[in-house]
Amino acid sequence: MKVYVGNLTSLIYMYYSVGMSKCLSESNAVKTNPEKRQYLRFDKVFPVRVDSVLFGELPGVARNISAGGIFIEMRDPLPLGARVRITFLNPEETAEIVALGEVKNHYFVNYVQEGATRSLSGMAVRFEGFENEGQQILHDCLNRFRVLN
């Protein structure tokens, strides 16, 4: 399976990159940053609810999570900088985790599965806080994932 990942940071960036004759990496128009992640990330797929004052309540599917943030697959990602409240259950479904965060990046992924081209879009959200004991519950879950993986 081939996977192509694109990072859509803004519409201005998309406008800039359209029509360029060379690949951005070849032309050095965009310098790639070294890995900036501080936290171990786990690939886990589970449903989430995203709440926003401006955009209401929206369903999403988490694709990976860390102590610092989450990637949520959504057909129409919220705008960069949007403040969100993300609600999901721990893996045992015994506790609800409510995280507050900010949309930091948009992603569009093209891939081939069983000979058919498919795609998904989503957004990366950086956690800025948690309600109740959400941070401790998430920390405990991530520690269990670390042991299992």
C-alpha positions, 0 to 999 in steps of 0.5 A, a space after each residue: 500500500 502506497 501512502 502519500 501525505 500532504 500537510 495543508 497549512 493554509 490556503 495561501 500555501 496551496 496557492 503558492 505551490 500551485 503551478 510550480 514546475 518542480 517539487 517543493 523539496 527540489 526547489 527548496 521552497 519549503 525547508 523540512 523541519 526535523 522531527 519536533 514531537 516530544 511525546 510518543 505517539 500511538 496509532 489507535 482508531 476510536 470515535 471522538 466528538 469535537 465541540 467548537 463555539 463557532 462550528 458546533 458539535 462534530 463527529 470525528 475519528 481519532 487516528 493517533 494520539 499522544 500526551 501532547 495531541 491527537 490527529 482527528 480524521 474529518 471530512 471538513 477540518 476546522 480552521 487553523 487556530 480554532 479552539 476545540 473541546 474533544 471528548 472520547 472514552 478511554 479504551 476500557 470505556 469506563 471513563 470519559 476524557 475531555 481535552 481542550 486544544 487548538 487546531 495546528 495543522 491540516 492533512 490530506 492523505 492519498 493512498 491505494 487500497 486494493 487497487 483503488 485510490 482513496 483519501 482522507 483528510 483531518 486535523 492535528 490538535 495540540 492539547 492545551 488542557 483537560 477537564 476533571 481528571 482527563 489528563 491523568 486518565 489519558 496518561 494511564 492509558 498511554 502508559 498501558 499502550 507503551 507496555 503493550 507495544 
